Amino acid sequence: MPTSLKDKFIGAWKLISYAENPVDGSALFYPMSEKPMASSCIRQMVSCRSN
C-alpha cells in the first residue's frame, strides 16, 4: 500500500477533461477539445528546486 503522496501518483493516468475558465467571465475554453485524448505514465517523481 502506498505510504506517501509521491507513491500515490506513480502509475498510468488518463486525461478525461481539461477546461480553462477565463477570469474576465467569458465562456469556458477547451484548449485540447471538449473530449481530450491524452494519457501519461509516471514512473518516478523527481523533486525540483529553484535557487
mmCIF entry with sequence, helices, sheets and N, C-alpha, C, O atoms, coordinates in Angstrom:
data_MODEL
# 
_entry.id   MODEL 
# 
_entity.id                         1 
_entity.type                       polymer 
_entity.pdbx_number_of_molecules   1 
# 
_entity_poly.entity_id                      1 
_entity_poly.type                           'polypeptide(L)' 
_entity_poly.nstd_linkage                   no 
_entity_poly.nstd_monomer                   no 
_entity_poly.pdbx_seq_one_letter_code       MPTSLKDKFIGAWKLISYAENPVDGSALFYPMSEKPMASSCIRQMVSCRSN 
_entity_poly.pdbx_seq_one_letter_code_can   MPTSLKDKFIGAWKLISYAENPVDGSALFYPMSEKPMASSCIRQMVSCRSN 
_entity_poly.pdbx_strand_id                 A 
# 
loop_
_entity_poly_seq.entity_id 
_entity_poly_seq.num 
_entity_poly_seq.mon_id 
_entity_poly_seq.hetero 
1 1  MET n 
1 2  PRO n 
1 3  THR n 
1 4  SER n 
1 5  LEU n 
1 6  LYS n 
1 7  ASP n 
1 8  LYS n 
1 9  PHE n 
1 10 ILE n 
1 11 GLY n 
1 12 ALA n 
1 13 TRP n 
1 14 LYS n 
1 15 LEU n 
1 16 ILE n 
1 17 SER n 
1 18 TYR n 
1 19 ALA n 
1 20 GLU n 
1 21 ASN n 
1 22 PRO n 
1 23 VAL n 
1 24 ASP n 
1 25 GLY n 
1 26 SER n 
1 27 ALA n 
1 28 LEU n 
1 29 PHE n 
1 30 TYR n 
1 31 PRO n 
1 32 MET n 
1 33 SER n 
1 34 GLU n 
1 35 LYS n 
1 36 PRO n 
1 37 MET n 
1 38 ALA n 
1 39 SER n 
1 40 SER n 
1 41 CYS n 
1 42 ILE n 
1 43 ARG n 
1 44 GLN n 
1 45 MET n 
1 46 VAL n 
1 47 SER n 
1 48 CYS n 
1 49 ARG n 
1 50 SER n 
1 51 ASN n 
# 
_struct_asym.id          A 
_struct_asym.entity_id   1 
# 
_struct_conf.conf_type_id            HELX_P 
_struct_conf.id                      HELX_P1 
_struct_conf.pdbx_PDB_helix_id       AA1 
_struct_conf.beg_label_comp_id       LEU 
_struct_conf.beg_label_asym_id       A 
_struct_conf.beg_label_seq_id        5 
_struct_conf.pdbx_beg_PDB_ins_code   ? 
_struct_conf.end_label_comp_id       PHE 
_struct_conf.end_label_asym_id       A 
_struct_conf.end_label_seq_id        9 
_struct_conf.pdbx_end_PDB_ins_code   ? 
_struct_conf.beg_auth_comp_id        LEU 
_struct_conf.beg_auth_asym_id        A 
_struct_conf.beg_auth_seq_id         5 
_struct_conf.end_auth_comp_id        PHE 
_struct_conf.end_auth_asym_id        A 
_struct_conf.end_auth_seq_id         9 
_struct_conf.pdbx_PDB_helix_class    1 
_struct_conf.details                 ? 
_struct_conf.pdbx_PDB_helix_length   5 
# 
_struct_conf_type.id          HELX_P 
_struct_conf_type.criteria    ? 
_struct_conf_type.reference   ? 
# 
_struct_sheet.id               AA1 
_struct_sheet.type             ? 
_struct_sheet.number_strands   2 
_struct_sheet.details          ? 
# 
_struct_sheet_order.sheet_id     AA1 
_struct_sheet_order.range_id_1   1 
_struct_sheet_order.range_id_2   2 
_struct_sheet_order.offset       ? 
_struct_sheet_order.sense        anti-parallel 
# 
loop_
_struct_sheet_range.sheet_id 
_struct_sheet_range.id 
_struct_sheet_range.beg_label_comp_id 
_struct_sheet_range.beg_label_asym_id 
_struct_sheet_range.beg_label_seq_id 
_struct_sheet_range.pdbx_beg_PDB_ins_code 
_struct_sheet_range.end_label_comp_id 
_struct_sheet_range.end_label_asym_id 
_struct_sheet_range.end_label_seq_id 
_struct_sheet_range.pdbx_end_PDB_ins_code 
_struct_sheet_range.beg_auth_comp_id 
_struct_sheet_range.beg_auth_asym_id 
_struct_sheet_range.beg_auth_seq_id 
_struct_sheet_range.end_auth_comp_id 
_struct_sheet_range.end_auth_asym_id 
_struct_sheet_range.end_auth_seq_id 
AA1 1 GLY A 11 ? LEU A 15 ? GLY A 11 LEU A 15 
AA1 2 ALA A 38 ? ILE A 42 ? ALA A 38 ILE A 42 
# 
loop_
_atom_site.group_PDB 
_atom_site.id 
_atom_site.type_symbol 
_atom_site.label_atom_id 
_atom_site.label_alt_id 
_atom_site.label_comp_id 
_atom_site.label_asym_id 
_atom_site.label_entity_id 
_atom_site.label_seq_id 
_atom_site.pdbx_PDB_ins_code 
_atom_site.Cartn_x 
_atom_site.Cartn_y 
_atom_site.Cartn_z 
_atom_site.occupancy 
_atom_site.B_iso_or_equiv 
_atom_site.pdbx_formal_charge 
_atom_site.auth_seq_id 
_atom_site.auth_comp_id 
_atom_site.auth_asym_id 
_atom_site.auth_atom_id 
_atom_site.pdbx_PDB_model_num 
ATOM 1   N N  . MET A 1 1  ? 0.846   -1.183 0.000   1.00 0.00 ? 1  MET A N  1 
ATOM 2   C CA . MET A 1 1  ? 0.000   0.000  0.000   1.00 0.00 ? 1  MET A CA 1 
ATOM 3   C C  . MET A 1 1  ? 0.891   1.246  0.000   1.00 0.00 ? 1  MET A C  1 
ATOM 4   O O  . MET A 1 1  ? 1.854   1.300  0.765   1.00 0.00 ? 1  MET A O  1 
ATOM 5   N N  . PRO A 1 2  ? 0.594   2.258  -0.846  1.00 0.00 ? 2  PRO A N  1 
ATOM 6   C CA . PRO A 1 2  ? 1.410   3.464  -0.882  1.00 0.00 ? 2  PRO A CA 1 
ATOM 7   C C  . PRO A 1 2  ? 1.422   4.169  0.471   1.00 0.00 ? 2  PRO A C  1 
ATOM 8   O O  . PRO A 1 2  ? 0.406   4.249  1.161   1.00 0.00 ? 2  PRO A O  1 
ATOM 9   N N  . THR A 1 3  ? 2.580   4.671  0.823   1.00 0.00 ? 3  THR A N  1 
ATOM 10  C CA . THR A 1 3  ? 2.687   5.337  2.116   1.00 0.00 ? 3  THR A CA 1 
ATOM 11  C C  . THR A 1 3  ? 2.871   6.841  1.998   1.00 0.00 ? 3  THR A C  1 
ATOM 12  O O  . THR A 1 3  ? 2.661   7.559  2.976   1.00 0.00 ? 3  THR A O  1 
ATOM 13  N N  . SER A 1 4  ? 3.255   7.333  0.837   1.00 0.00 ? 4  SER A N  1 
ATOM 14  C CA . SER A 1 4  ? 3.447   8.769  0.682   1.00 0.00 ? 4  SER A CA 1 
ATOM 15  C C  . SER A 1 4  ? 2.654   9.285  -0.512  1.00 0.00 ? 4  SER A C  1 
ATOM 16  O O  . SER A 1 4  ? 2.224   8.511  -1.367  1.00 0.00 ? 4  SER A O  1 
ATOM 17  N N  . LEU A 1 5  ? 2.467   10.595 -0.561  1.00 0.00 ? 5  LEU A N  1 
ATOM 18  C CA . LEU A 1 5  ? 1.762   11.207 -1.683  1.00 0.00 ? 5  LEU A CA 1 
ATOM 19  C C  . LEU A 1 5  ? 2.492   10.916 -2.987  1.00 0.00 ? 5  LEU A C  1 
ATOM 20  O O  . LEU A 1 5  ? 1.855   10.648 -4.006  1.00 0.00 ? 5  LEU A O  1 
ATOM 21  N N  . LYS A 1 6  ? 3.823   10.966 -2.968  1.00 0.00 ? 6  LYS A N  1 
ATOM 22  C CA . LYS A 1 6  ? 4.621   10.666 -4.159  1.00 0.00 ? 6  LYS A CA 1 
ATOM 23  C C  . LYS A 1 6  ? 4.302   9.266  -4.693  1.00 0.00 ? 6  LYS A C  1 
ATOM 24  O O  . LYS A 1 6  ? 4.131   9.091  -5.899  1.00 0.00 ? 6  LYS A O  1 
ATOM 25  N N  . ASP A 1 7  ? 4.223   8.283  -3.819  1.00 0.00 ? 7  ASP A N  1 
ATOM 26  C CA . ASP A 1 7  ? 3.928   6.911  -4.230  1.00 0.00 ? 7  ASP A CA 1 
ATOM 27  C C  . ASP A 1 7  ? 2.532   6.774  -4.834  1.00 0.00 ? 7  ASP A C  1 
ATOM 28  O O  . ASP A 1 7  ? 2.317   5.923  -5.697  1.00 0.00 ? 7  ASP A O  1 
ATOM 29  N N  . LYS A 1 8  ? 1.589   7.592  -4.397  1.00 0.00 ? 8  LYS A N  1 
ATOM 30  C CA . LYS A 1 8  ? 0.223   7.519  -4.907  1.00 0.00 ? 8  LYS A CA 1 
ATOM 31  C C  . LYS A 1 8  ? 0.115   8.032  -6.334  1.00 0.00 ? 8  LYS A C  1 
ATOM 32  O O  . LYS A 1 8  ? -0.818  7.655  -7.042  1.00 0.00 ? 8  LYS A O  1 
ATOM 33  N N  . PHE A 1 9  ? 1.045   8.884  -6.785  1.00 0.00 ? 9  PHE A N  1 
ATOM 34  C CA . PHE A 1 9  ? 0.986   9.437  -8.132  1.00 0.00 ? 9  PHE A CA 1 
ATOM 35  C C  . PHE A 1 9  ? 1.656   8.558  -9.184  1.00 0.00 ? 9  PHE A C  1 
ATOM 36  O O  . PHE A 1 9  ? 1.382   8.722  -10.373 1.00 0.00 ? 9  PHE A O  1 
ATOM 37  N N  . ILE A 1 10 ? 2.505   7.651  -8.793  1.00 0.00 ? 10 ILE A N  1 
ATOM 38  C CA . ILE A 1 10 ? 3.190   6.786  -9.738  1.00 0.00 ? 10 ILE A CA 1 
ATOM 39  C C  . ILE A 1 10 ? 2.183   5.814  -10.343 1.00 0.00 ? 10 ILE A C  1 
ATOM 40  O O  . ILE A 1 10 ? 1.449   5.141  -9.620  1.00 0.00 ? 10 ILE A O  1 
ATOM 41  N N  . GLY A 1 11 ? 2.153   5.744  -11.683 1.00 0.00 ? 11 GLY A N  1 
ATOM 42  C CA . GLY A 1 11 ? 1.221   4.852  -12.367 1.00 0.00 ? 11 GLY A CA 1 
ATOM 43  C C  . GLY A 1 11 ? 0.798   5.419  -13.707 1.00 0.00 ? 11 GLY A C  1 
ATOM 44  O O  . GLY A 1 11 ? 1.454   6.316  -14.237 1.00 0.00 ? 11 GLY A O  1 
ATOM 45  N N  . ALA A 1 12 ? -0.276  4.915  -14.252 1.00 0.00 ? 12 ALA A N  1 
ATOM 46  C CA . ALA A 1 12 ? -0.800  5.366  -15.541 1.00 0.00 ? 12 ALA A CA 1 
ATOM 47  C C  . ALA A 1 12 ? -2.024  6.239  -15.304 1.00 0.00 ? 12 ALA A C  1 
ATOM 48  O O  . ALA A 1 12 ? -2.871  5.919  -14.469 1.00 0.00 ? 12 ALA A O  1 
ATOM 49  N N  . TRP A 1 13 ? -2.115  7.343  -16.041 1.00 0.00 ? 13 TRP A N  1 
ATOM 50  C CA . TRP A 1 13 ? -3.201  8.298  -15.876 1.00 0.00 ? 13 TRP A CA 1 
ATOM 51  C C  . TRP A 1 13 ? -3.818  8.619  -17.227 1.00 0.00 ? 13 TRP A C  1 
ATOM 52  O O  . TRP A 1 13 ? -3.123  8.648  -18.243 1.00 0.00 ? 13 TRP A O  1 
ATOM 53  N N  . LYS A 1 14 ? -5.123  8.858  -17.237 1.00 0.00 ? 14 LYS A N  1 
ATOM 54  C CA . LYS A 1 14 ? -5.832  9.223  -18.451 1.00 0.00 ? 14 LYS A CA 1 
ATOM 55  C C  . LYS A 1 14 ? -6.537  10.558 -18.213 1.00 0.00 ? 14 LYS A C  1 
ATOM 56  O O  . LYS A 1 14 ? -7.253  10.720 -17.225 1.00 0.00 ? 14 LYS A O  1 
ATOM 57  N N  . LEU A 1 15 ? -6.331  11.515 -19.125 1.00 0.00 ? 15 LEU A N  1 
ATOM 58  C CA . LEU A 1 15 ? -6.979  12.818 -19.030 1.00 0.00 ? 15 LEU A CA 1 
ATOM 59  C C  . LEU A 1 15 ? -8.415  12.682 -19.519 1.00 0.00 ? 15 LEU A C  1 
ATOM 60  O O  . LEU A 1 15 ? -8.645  12.253 -20.650 1.00 0.00 ? 15 LEU A O  1 
ATOM 61  N N  . ILE A 1 16 ? -9.381  13.040 -18.682 1.00 0.00 ? 16 ILE A N  1 
ATOM 62  C CA . ILE A 1 16 ? -10.782 12.912 -19.086 1.00 0.00 ? 16 ILE A CA 1 
ATOM 63  C C  . ILE A 1 16 ? -11.435 14.266 -19.364 1.00 0.00 ? 16 ILE A C  1 
ATOM 64  O O  . ILE A 1 16 ? -12.462 14.320 -20.040 1.00 0.00 ? 16 ILE A O  1 
ATOM 65  N N  . SER A 1 17 ? -10.863 15.357 -18.859 1.00 0.00 ? 17 SER A N  1 
ATOM 66  C CA . SER A 1 17 ? -11.373 16.684 -19.197 1.00 0.00 ? 17 SER A CA 1 
ATOM 67  C C  . SER A 1 17 ? -10.312 17.734 -18.883 1.00 0.00 ? 17 SER A C  1 
ATOM 68  O O  . SER A 1 17 ? -9.466  17.556 -18.007 1.00 0.00 ? 17 SER A O  1 
ATOM 69  N N  . TYR A 1 18 ? -10.387 18.830 -19.626 1.00 0.00 ? 18 TYR A N  1 
ATOM 70  C CA . TYR A 1 18 ? -9.472  19.946 -19.395 1.00 0.00 ? 18 TYR A CA 1 
ATOM 71  C C  . TYR A 1 18 ? -10.138 21.201 -19.918 1.00 0.00 ? 18 TYR A C  1 
ATOM 72  O O  . TYR A 1 18 ? -10.414 21.303 -21.113 1.00 0.00 ? 18 TYR A O  1 
ATOM 73  N N  . ALA A 1 19 ? -10.400 22.155 -19.047 1.00 0.00 ? 19 ALA A N  1 
ATOM 74  C CA . ALA A 1 19 ? -11.046 23.407 -19.442 1.00 0.00 ? 19 ALA A CA 1 
ATOM 75  C C  . ALA A 1 19 ? -10.379 24.560 -18.714 1.00 0.00 ? 19 ALA A C  1 
ATOM 76  O O  . ALA A 1 19 ? -9.928  24.423 -17.576 1.00 0.00 ? 19 ALA A O  1 
ATOM 77  N N  . GLU A 1 20 ? -10.325 25.694 -19.388 1.00 0.00 ? 20 GLU A N  1 
ATOM 78  C CA . GLU A 1 20 ? -9.828  26.915 -18.770 1.00 0.00 ? 20 GLU A CA 1 
ATOM 79  C C  . GLU A 1 20 ? -11.007 27.842 -18.546 1.00 0.00 ? 20 GLU A C  1 
ATOM 80  O O  . GLU A 1 20 ? -11.834 28.023 -19.440 1.00 0.00 ? 20 GLU A O  1 
ATOM 81  N N  . ASN A 1 21 ? -11.090 28.424 -17.373 1.00 0.00 ? 21 ASN A N  1 
ATOM 82  C CA . ASN A 1 21 ? -12.171 29.328 -17.017 1.00 0.00 ? 21 ASN A CA 1 
ATOM 83  C C  . ASN A 1 21 ? -11.598 30.741 -16.941 1.00 0.00 ? 21 ASN A C  1 
ATOM 84  O O  . ASN A 1 21 ? -10.989 31.091 -15.930 1.00 0.00 ? 21 ASN A O  1 
ATOM 85  N N  . PRO A 1 22 ? -11.772 31.569 -17.982 1.00 0.00 ? 22 PRO A N  1 
ATOM 86  C CA . PRO A 1 22 ? -11.191 32.910 -18.008 1.00 0.00 ? 22 PRO A CA 1 
ATOM 87  C C  . PRO A 1 22 ? -11.678 33.784 -16.854 1.00 0.00 ? 22 PRO A C  1 
ATOM 88  O O  . PRO A 1 22 ? -12.853 33.745 -16.492 1.00 0.00 ? 22 PRO A O  1 
ATOM 89  N N  . VAL A 1 23 ? -10.777 34.566 -16.283 1.00 0.00 ? 23 VAL A N  1 
ATOM 90  C CA . VAL A 1 23 ? -11.133 35.439 -15.166 1.00 0.00 ? 23 VAL A CA 1 
ATOM 91  C C  . VAL A 1 23 ? -11.990 36.620 -15.598 1.00 0.00 ? 23 VAL A C  1 
ATOM 92  O O  . VAL A 1 23 ? -12.595 37.279 -14.752 1.00 0.00 ? 23 VAL A O  1 
ATOM 93  N N  . ASP A 1 24 ? -12.057 36.904 -16.906 1.00 0.00 ? 24 ASP A N  1 
ATOM 94  C CA . ASP A 1 24 ? -12.874 38.025 -17.380 1.00 0.00 ? 24 ASP A CA 1 
ATOM 95  C C  . ASP A 1 24 ? -14.349 37.650 -17.531 1.00 0.00 ? 24 ASP A C  1 
ATOM 96  O O  . ASP A 1 24 ? -15.151 38.481 -17.957 1.00 0.00 ? 24 ASP A O  1 
ATOM 97  N N  . GLY A 1 25 ? -14.717 36.423 -17.191 1.00 0.00 ? 25 GLY A N  1 
ATOM 98  C CA . GLY A 1 25 ? -16.102 35.997 -17.243 1.00 0.00 ? 25 GLY A CA 1 
ATOM 99  C C  . GLY A 1 25 ? -16.555 35.434 -18.586 1.00 0.00 ? 25 GLY A C  1 
ATOM 100 O O  . GLY A 1 25 ? -17.713 35.042 -18.726 1.00 0.00 ? 25 GLY A O  1 
ATOM 101 N N  . SER A 1 26 ? -15.676 35.388 -19.560 1.00 0.00 ? 26 SER A N  1 
ATOM 102 C CA . SER A 1 26 ? -16.055 34.829 -20.863 1.00 0.00 ? 26 SER A CA 1 
ATOM 103 C C  . SER A 1 26 ? -16.219 33.313 -20.758 1.00 0.00 ? 26 SER A C  1 
ATOM 104 O O  . SER A 1 26 ? -15.911 32.710 -19.730 1.00 0.00 ? 26 SER A O  1 
ATOM 105 N N  . ALA A 1 27 ? -16.705 32.718 -21.830 1.00 0.00 ? 27 ALA A N  1 
ATOM 106 C CA . ALA A 1 27 ? -17.032 31.289 -21.845 1.00 0.00 ? 27 ALA A CA 1 
ATOM 107 C C  . ALA A 1 27 ? -15.806 30.409 -21.591 1.00 0.00 ? 27 ALA A C  1 
ATOM 108 O O  . ALA A 1 27 ? -14.669 30.804 -21.850 1.00 0.00 ? 27 ALA A O  1 
ATOM 109 N N  . LEU A 1 28 ? -16.072 29.199 -21.074 1.00 0.00 ? 28 LEU A N  1 
ATOM 110 C CA . LEU A 1 28 ? -15.010 28.215 -20.893 1.00 0.00 ? 28 LEU A CA 1 
ATOM 111 C C  . LEU A 1 28 ? -14.296 27.971 -22.213 1.00 0.00 ? 28 LEU A C  1 
ATOM 112 O O  . LEU A 1 28 ? -14.896 28.026 -23.287 1.00 0.00 ? 28 LEU A O  1 
ATOM 113 N N  . PHE A 1 29 ? -13.007 27.701 -22.108 1.00 0.00 ? 29 PHE A N  1 
ATOM 114 C CA . PHE A 1 29 ? -12.177 27.428 -23.276 1.00 0.00 ? 29 PHE A CA 1 
ATOM 115 C C  . PHE A 1 29 ? -11.595 26.031 -23.118 1.00 0.00 ? 29 PHE A C  1 
ATOM 116 O O  . PHE A 1 29 ? -11.068 25.693 -22.059 1.00 0.00 ? 29 PHE A O  1 
ATOM 117 N N  . TYR A 1 30 ? -11.686 25.226 -24.156 1.00 0.00 ? 30 TYR A N  1 
ATOM 118 C CA . TYR A 1 30 ? -11.183 23.851 -24.142 1.00 0.00 ? 30 TYR A CA 1 
ATOM 119 C C  . TYR A 1 30 ? -9.974  23.752 -25.076 1.00 0.00 ? 30 TYR A C  1 
ATOM 120 O O  . TYR A 1 30 ? -10.136 23.438 -26.255 1.00 0.00 ? 30 TYR A O  1 
ATOM 121 N N  . PRO A 1 31 ? -8.764  24.013 -24.569 1.00 0.00 ? 31 PRO A N  1 
ATOM 122 C CA . PRO A 1 31 ? -7.576  24.025 -25.430 1.00 0.00 ? 31 PRO A CA 1 
ATOM 123 C C  . PRO A 1 31 ? -7.235  22.666 -26.051 1.00 0.00 ? 31 PRO A C  1 
ATOM 124 O O  . PRO A 1 31 ? -6.515  22.607 -27.048 1.00 0.00 ? 31 PRO A O  1 
ATOM 125 N N  . MET A 1 32 ? -7.739  21.591 -25.479 1.00 0.00 ? 32 MET A N  1 
ATOM 126 C CA . MET A 1 32 ? -7.461  20.251 -26.015 1.00 0.00 ? 32 MET A CA 1 
ATOM 127 C C  . MET A 1 32 ? -8.737  19.598 -26.522 1.00 0.00 ? 32 MET A C  1 
ATOM 128 O O  . MET A 1 32 ? -8.798  18.372 -26.608 1.00 0.00 ? 32 MET A O  1 
ATOM 129 N N  . SER A 1 33 ? -9.756  20.378 -26.861 1.00 0.00 ? 33 SER A N  1 
ATOM 130 C CA . SER A 1 33 ? -11.093 19.980 -27.304 1.00 0.00 ? 33 SER A CA 1 
ATOM 131 C C  . SER A 1 33 ? -11.934 19.564 -26.088 1.00 0.00 ? 33 SER A C  1 
ATOM 132 O O  . SER A 1 33 ? -11.401 19.385 -24.993 1.00 0.00 ? 33 SER A O  1 
ATOM 133 N N  . GLU A 1 34 ? -13.235 19.413 -26.286 1.00 0.00 ? 34 GLU A N  1 
ATOM 134 C CA . GLU A 1 34 ? -14.105 19.043 -25.169 1.00 0.00 ? 34 GLU A CA 1 
ATOM 135 C C  . GLU A 1 34 ? -13.950 17.581 -24.773 1.00 0.00 ? 34 GLU A C  1 
ATOM 136 O O  . GLU A 1 34 ? -14.357 17.192 -23.678 1.00 0.00 ? 34 GLU A O  1 
ATOM 137 N N  . LYS A 1 35 ? -13.374 16.776 -25.639 1.00 0.00 ? 35 LYS A N  1 
ATOM 138 C CA . LYS A 1 35 ? -13.111 15.367 -25.329 1.00 0.00 ? 35 LYS A CA 1 
ATOM 139 C C  . LYS A 1 35 ? -11.652 15.050 -25.621 1.00 0.00 ? 35 LYS A C  1 
ATOM 140 O O  . LYS A 1 35 ? -11.341 14.430 -26.637 1.00 0.00 ? 35 LYS A O  1 
ATOM 141 N N  . PRO A 1 36 ? -10.747 15.478 -24.726 1.00 0.00 ? 36 PRO A N  1 
ATOM 142 C CA . PRO A 1 36 ? -9.318  15.275 -24.974 1.00 0.00 ? 36 PRO A CA 1 
ATOM 143 C C  . PRO A 1 36 ? -8.942  13.794 -24.940 1.00 0.00 ? 36 PRO A C  1 
ATOM 144 O O  . PRO A 1 36 ? -9.560  12.986 -24.248 1.00 0.00 ? 36 PRO A O  1 
ATOM 145 N N  . MET A 1 37 ? -7.913  13.474 -25.709 1.00 0.00 ? 37 MET A N  1 
ATOM 146 C CA . MET A 1 37 ? -7.391  12.112 -25.715 1.00 0.00 ? 37 MET A CA 1 
ATOM 147 C C  . MET A 1 37 ? -5.917  12.203 -25.347 1.00 0.00 ? 37 MET A C  1 
ATOM 148 O O  . MET A 1 37 ? -5.069  12.470 -26.198 1.00 0.00 ? 37 MET A O  1 
ATOM 149 N N  . ALA A 1 38 ? -5.625  11.981 -24.084 1.00 0.00 ? 38 ALA A N  1 
ATOM 150 C CA . ALA A 1 38 ? -4.251  12.054 -23.612 1.00 0.00 ? 38 ALA A CA 1 
ATOM 151 C C  . ALA A 1 38 ? -4.062  11.063 -22.478 1.00 0.00 ? 38 ALA A C  1 
ATOM 152 O O  . ALA A 1 38 ? -5.001  10.738 -21.752 1.00 0.00 ? 38 ALA A O  1 
ATOM 153 N N  . SER A 1 39 ? -2.848  10.595 -22.341 1.00 0.00 ? 39 SER A N  1 
ATOM 154 C CA . SER A 1 39 ? -2.516  9.715  -21.225 1.00 0.00 ? 39 SER A CA 1 
ATOM 155 C C  . SER A 1 39 ? -1.091  9.994  -20.798 1.00 0.00 ? 39 SER A C  1 
ATOM 156 O O  . SER A 1 39 ? -0.308  10.595 -21.533 1.00 0.00 ? 39 SER A O  1 
ATOM 157 N N  . SER A 1 40 ? -0.771  9.551  -19.607 1.00 0.00 ? 40 SER A N  1 
ATOM 158 C CA . SER A 1 40 ? 0.557   9.786  -19.067 1.00 0.00 ? 40 SER A CA 1 
ATOM 159 C C  . SER A 1 40 ? 0.950   8.593  -18.206 1.00 0.00 ? 40 SER A C  1 
ATOM 160 O O  . SER A 1 40 ? 0.113   7.968  -17.555 1.00 0.00 ? 40 SER A O  1 
ATOM 161 N N  . CYS A 1 41 ? 2.216   8.303  -18.220 1.00 0.00 ? 41 CYS A N  1 
ATOM 162 C CA . CYS A 1 41 ? 2.740   7.236  -17.373 1.00 0.00 ? 41 CYS A CA 1 
ATOM 163 C C  . CYS A 1 41 ? 3.848   7.837  -16.519 1.00 0.00 ? 41 CYS A C  1 
ATOM 164 O O  . CYS A 1 41 ? 4.848   8.324  -17.047 1.00 0.00 ? 41 CYS A O  1 
ATOM 165 N N  . ILE A 1 42 ? 3.674   7.803  -15.211 1.00 0.00 ? 42 ILE A N  1 
ATOM 166 C CA . ILE A 1 42 ? 4.658   8.370  -14.291 1.00 0.00 ? 42 ILE A CA 1 
ATOM 167 C C  . ILE A 1 42 ? 5.398   7.216  -13.630 1.00 0.00 ? 42 ILE A C  1 
ATOM 168 O O  . ILE A 1 42 ? 4.822   6.441  -12.867 1.00 0.00 ? 42 ILE A O  1 
ATOM 169 N N  . ARG A 1 43 ? 6.695   7.120  -13.943 1.00 0.00 ? 43 ARG A N  1 
ATOM 170 C CA . ARG A 1 43 ? 7.500   6.042  -13.379 1.00 0.00 ? 43 ARG A CA 1 
ATOM 171 C C  . ARG A 1 43 ? 8.215   6.475  -12.120 1.00 0.00 ? 43 ARG A C  1 
ATOM 172 O O  . ARG A 1 43 ? 8.389   5.682  -11.194 1.00 0.00 ? 43 ARG A O  1 
ATOM 173 N N  . GLN A 1 44 ? 8.637   7.748  -12.081 1.00 0.00 ? 44 GLN A N  1 
ATOM 174 C CA . GLN A 1 44 ? 9.385   8.228  -10.941 1.00 0.00 ? 44 GLN A CA 1 
ATOM 175 C C  . GLN A 1 44 ? 9.166   9.721  -10.817 1.00 0.00 ? 44 GLN A C  1 
ATOM 176 O O  . GLN A 1 44 ? 9.230   10.445 -11.810 1.00 0.00 ? 44 GLN A O  1 
ATOM 177 N N  . MET A 1 45 ? 8.912   10.180 -9.624  1.00 0.00 ? 45 MET A N  1 
ATOM 178 C CA . MET A 1 45 ? 8.747   11.621 -9.414  1.00 0.00 ? 45 MET A CA 1 
ATOM 179 C C  . MET A 1 45 ? 10.063  12.176 -8.892  1.00 0.00 ? 45 MET A C  1 
ATOM 180 O O  . MET A 1 45 ? 10.691  11.596 -8.007  1.00 0.00 ? 45 MET A O  1 
ATOM 181 N N  . VAL A 1 46 ? 10.469  13.308 -9.456  1.00 0.00 ? 46 VAL A N  1 
ATOM 182 C CA . VAL A 1 46 ? 11.719  13.940 -9.079  1.00 0.00 ? 46 VAL A CA 1 
ATOM 183 C C  . VAL A 1 46 ? 11.405  15.310 -8.488  1.00 0.00 ? 46 VAL A C  1 
ATOM 184 O O  . VAL A 1 46 ? 10.577  16.045 -9.027  1.00 0.00 ? 46 VAL A O  1 
ATOM 185 N N  . SER A 1 47 ? 12.037  15.641 -7.428  1.00 0.00 ? 47 SER A N  1 
ATOM 186 C CA . SER A 1 47 ? 11.831  16.934 -6.801  1.00 0.00 ? 47 SER A CA 1 
ATOM 187 C C  . SER A 1 47 ? 12.673  17.987 -7.519  1.00 0.00 ? 47 SER A C  1 
ATOM 188 O O  . SER A 1 47 ? 13.858  17.775 -7.777  1.00 0.00 ? 47 SER A O  1 
ATOM 189 N N  . CYS A 1 48 ? 12.060  19.108 -7.833  1.00 0.00 ? 48 CYS A N  1 
ATOM 190 C CA . CYS A 1 48 ? 12.766  20.225 -8.483  1.00 0.00 ? 48 CYS A CA 1 
ATOM 191 C C  . CYS A 1 48 ? 12.819  21.405 -7.532  1.00 0.00 ? 48 CYS A C  1 
ATOM 192 O O  . CYS A 1 48 ? 11.817  21.743 -6.901  1.00 0.00 ? 48 CYS A O  1 
ATOM 193 N N  . ARG A 1 49 ? 13.957  22.023 -7.426  1.00 0.00 ? 49 ARG A N  1 
ATOM 194 C CA . ARG A 1 49 ? 14.099  23.184 -6.546  1.00 0.00 ? 49 ARG A CA 1 
ATOM 195 C C  . ARG A 1 49 ? 14.693  24.341 -7.333  1.00 0.00 ? 49 ARG A C  1 
ATOM 196 O O  . ARG A 1 49 ? 15.558  24.150 -8.189  1.00 0.00 ? 49 ARG A O  1 
ATOM 197 N N  . SER A 1 50 ? 14.223  25.529 -7.035  1.00 0.00 ? 50 SER A N  1 
ATOM 198 C CA . SER A 1 50 ? 14.828  26.715 -7.632  1.00 0.00 ? 50 SER A CA 1 
ATOM 199 C C  . SER A 1 50 ? 15.638  27.433 -6.579  1.00 0.00 ? 50 SER A C  1 
ATOM 200 O O  . SER A 1 50 ? 15.265  27.455 -5.406  1.00 0.00 ? 50 SER A O  1 
ATOM 201 N N  . ASN A 1 51 ? 16.736  28.016 -6.989  1.00 0.00 ? 51 ASN A N  1 
ATOM 202 C CA . ASN A 1 51 ? 17.619  28.711 -6.045  1.00 0.00 ? 51 ASN A CA 1 
ATOM 203 C C  . ASN A 1 51 ? 17.241  30.148 -5.920  1.00 0.00 ? 51 ASN A C  1 
ATOM 204 O O  . ASN A 1 51 ? 17.874  30.890 -5.169  1.00 0.00 ? 51 ASN A O  1 
# 
